[in-house]
């Protein structure tokens, strides 16, 4: 028990991956993909999953030579203290900027679709305070709640997709390749950072009970969220057609408002509680790994004390401008384009340097199969 204290198993780990990335189908991610891919958005998601597989598998290979170390420690080992610290600082800035953009999107969803009379600043502060409390509870609590919530969230999502597919029009997905194969490739390369959580999640690699669970959980999570988001993209096209879907800020929430299940009129009330808790879990996890990374940069052991600091900074920046949804959309779109090349090329570079350094020689790596 003492050996695994403060750690999570493969179930909790997969649940965190699934909620952190899977909930992106409910924000403006589908709209960003539809903008270039049109009705072939679901193919783009599958291709992004294949693209993400290469950096993810190389990152896992690097971690196999540095078991017990988190992402920051591995970066310092590979690039040296000076350059490694610079890389970690840039990753932290990108991560916090993404949190600010993403939380702004979710506040806009809550404010425009569910609590229309509540000031956005109040929603933002409440969201961040709840997430900060969740992050302060630790990775075990985050993983446990994620695992408990996962079945309910996936069941309700499956019901929504099933009803939507039944009510949709199959011919809307044609032509299959949308604007053409080149547009599909461009959209995939630009937005592959949707899966970049699988890079940052290396910050909790030592907190998974075994390297075997970390490896299997990462790959399983990648497969599950790829299929899930792709299926959701098919659903949105079949319901609205791509011309309408790409103009909707949040296709998922429009979908659950559109469908009817039996005599139930306001179906969104069934989904909202589970979605809201999933949102809390997602951003609690983001705050947690941000604190881990900042603590590593500053060489602080008690990283939990940094969570209120990071939360305060995010709140002050997040509520400063009165950001309309179009501004948040453009900000997030630009962040995805900036982070995508980092996600695609940094893990291969880490693997190459580790290979040159001889980290994978016999005796250095004792990989668990």
N, C-alpha and C positions, 0 to 999 in steps of 0.2 A: 504493500500500500504506500509506503513512504517513497519507494522508487518512482511510482507513477503519480505522486502528489503534484498538483499543479499542471497536469498534462491532460490531453484529450485523446480519445480513441478515434478509430477510423470513422465511426458513425457520426460523431460530433463534427469531425473535420470535414467530411463530405457535406454535412448539413450546412456548415458555414460557407463552404464554396458555393453550394447550390443557391443559398439565399443571397450571398453577396453579388454573384453574377446573374443569377436567374431573375432577380427582381428588376433587372434593367429592361426586361421586356415590357414593364409597366410604366416606364418613363418616356422620354423623347428619343430613346435609342432607335426604335423602329422607324420613326420619322426621318432621322439622320440617314439611316440605311436606304430607305425608300427614295430619298432625294436623288441618289445616283443610280440605284439598282432598279428602280421602278418595281414591277411585279415579280422580278427575280430576286427580291430581297431575301427570300428564304434560302436560295442557292448561295447568296453572298455569306450568310451566316454559317452554312456548312463549310464553305471555302475558308472562312476566317478560322473556324475550328481546326481545319487541317493545317493552316498556316501557323496557328498558335502551338500546334503539337511539336513542331521542331524546336523552338526556343524552350518550351516547357520540358521536353525530354532531355535537352542538353543541360538545363538548369538542374534537373534531378540528378543527372550524371555528376555535375560539379558537387552537389551536396553529398553524394555518395562518398566522395573523398574527404569531406569535412563534416562528418556526423557530429552532432552536438553543437554546431555553430549556426547562428542565424544569418540572414542575408547580409546584414551590415558587416558582420565579422568575416564572412567569406569574401566580400568585396575588399575589405582592408587587407586580407591575406593575399589576394590575387593582384591587386593594383598598388599595394603599398599604402602606408599611413596617409601620405599627403594626397595623392590622386584618389585613393579610396574614400577619404573623407569628403572631398569635393563631389564625387559621384553620389555619395549618400545624401549630401546636402541638397543637390539638385533633385534627387528622387523625393526627398522630403517636401521640397517646395512644390514639385509637380503633384504629389499626393495631396497636400493640403489644399492646393488650388482646385483639384478635382473634387475634394470634399465640399468646398465652398460652392462650386458650380452645381454639384449633384444635390446638395441640401436645398439650394435655391430652387431647383427644379421641383423637388418634392414638396416644398412649402407652397409653390405655385399650384401644384396638383391639389393639395389639401384645401388651399384657400379658394381656388376657383371652382372646384367641383363638389366640395363637401361642407366647408365652413366659410361660406361666402361673406358673412358679416363680421368675421374675426379679422383684426388687423394682421397682415403678414408678419410684422415684427414680433407679435405675441406668439404666433405659431412657430416662428423660427427659434425663438428663445426656448419655448417649451420643448420643441423637438431636440435641440442640442442638450438641454439639461437632462432629459430622460436618457439620451444616448451616452452622455458623460457618466451618468450613474451606472448604466449598463457596462461601460468600459471599465469603470473603477471596480466592478465586481470581479473582473478577471476573465481569462479565457475559458476556464472551466464552466462558469455560469453562462457565458455567451454560447458555448458549444452545447450545453445541456438544453437551454431554451430553444436554440435553433433546431436540435434534434426532435424535441417535443412538438414544436410548431410545424415541422416539415410535412408530416403526413396530411394535416388539415389543409395546409396551403396548397399542396400538390393535388389533393382530391378536389378542392374547389376550383382550382385552375383547370383540371381535367374536365370537370363538368362544364365549365364555361367554354372550353375549346370544343367539346363534343356538341353542345347545343349550337355553337356558332357555325361549325362545319355543316350541321344539318340545315341551318337557316341560310347558309351562304350559297354562292354561285361558283361552281367548279370551273366554268369557262373563263373566269376572271384571271386565272393564273397564267393564261396564254397571252402572248408567246412566252414560252418557258424561259428563254434567255433575255427577256426584257429588251433593253437597249443594245444588247450585244455582249459578246464574251469579254471584250476589252473594258467595257464599263463595269462589268462584274468584277474583273480583276482589280481595277482601280478602286472601286468601292471597298473591296475586301482589304486591300493593302492600307487604305486610309483609316479604316475603322477597326482594325484587328486589335487595337489596344482595349477594346471592350473586354477582352480576356486578360488584360494586364494584371488583374487581381491575382492571377496565378503566379506572377512574378513577385509581387509585394508580399504574397502569403508566405514566402520563404522566411519572413521575419518571425514566424511562429514554428518553423521547422523543428527546432529542438523541443517544442512543447507537445508534439505528437508522440504517442507512446513508443513508436518504433519507426525506423526509417522505412521499413516495409509498408507500414500503414500510410506514411507520408507519400510514398511513391504511388501506391495503389489509389489512395484517396484523391490525389491530384489528377491522375489520369481519368479516374472514374468521374470525378466532378466535371472535368473538361468535356467528356462525352455527353453526360447528362444535360448540362446547360446548353450545349450546342444544339442537341436535338430538341430541347424544350423551346428555346428561342426561335429556332427554325420553324417548328410547328406553329408557334404563335404567329409568326410572320405570314404563313400560309392562311391562317384564320383571318387575319386582318384584311388580306387581299380579297379573300372570298366574300367577306362581309361588305366591304366598302369599295372595292376596286382600288388600284394603286393611286389613281388620280385624286380620290378623296382621302385615302389613307395618308398620303404624304403631306396633305394640308392640315391634318389633325395633329395637334400638339401631343396628345396622349391617346393613341389608338386603343390601348387596352381598356382604359376607363370608359371610352366611348363605346367599346364593344359590350362591356357588362351593363351599360345603360340601354343598349339597343336590344339585347336578347331578353326573352321571357322564359321562365321555367314554370310551367303549369299556371296556377292562379297568381303566382308572385309577380307583382308589377315592378317593385324597386329591388331588383336583384343585386344591385351594387351594395346594398346594406349587408348582404351575406358575405361579400368579399372584403369589404373595407376593414373590418377588425383584424383579419389575418394579414392583410397587406400592410396595415399600419404597424403591427408588431414586427413583421419581417423588415420593415423600414428601420425600426429601432435597432434591431439586431445588426443589420447591415452597417449602419453608421456607428454603432457601438464598437463593432469590430474595426472599422476604419480608424476611429480615435485610438483604439488600443494599439494597433500596429504603428500608428504615427508616433505615439508615445514611446514605443519600443525603439523605433528608429532614432528619434531625437535623443533618447537616453544613451544609445550607443554612440552617437556623435559626440555628446557631451561627457561621456564616460560616467554616467550616473547609474547606480544600481537600482535605486527605488524609483523606477520609471512611472509608477502609478501616480506620483505626485505631479507629474508633468501633464496629466490628462486635463485638470482644470485650466491650466495655462493654455494648452492648445485649443480647448473649447472656447475660452474667452476670446482668443485671437480670431477664431473662425466666426464667432457671433459678431464681434465688432466689425469685421470686414464684410460679413454676409448681410447684415442689416443696414450697412451704410448707404448703399444706393437703393433706390426703389426700382428694382430690376424687372422690367416686363419680360414675359416668356421668350420673346424673340431675342432679347439680349442674352439671356441664359442659354438659349438654344445655340446661338453663334459662339458663345464662350466655350460651351461644352464641345461643340464640333471642332473648334480650333485645338482644344486640349487633346482630343482624340487623335488628331492629325500629328500633333507634336510628340505624343507619347508612343504612337505606333512604331516609328523607326527605332526608338529606344528599346521597346519590347522585342522587336524582331532581331536586333543586332547585338544587344548587350549580352544576353545569355550565350550566344555562339562565341563572342569574344572572350567571355569568362572561361568557357570550355577550352578554347584554343590556348589561352595563356596557361591554364591549369595543365593542359597536355604538354606544353613546352617545358613547364617547370618540373614535370615528372610526378605530379600529384596522383596520377592513376597507376603508378607502378605497383607491382606486386608487393604486398606488405603495407602499402599506403591505403589501398581500398579493400575493404572487406564487406562487400555488398551483400545485403540480406536478400535472398531470392524468395 
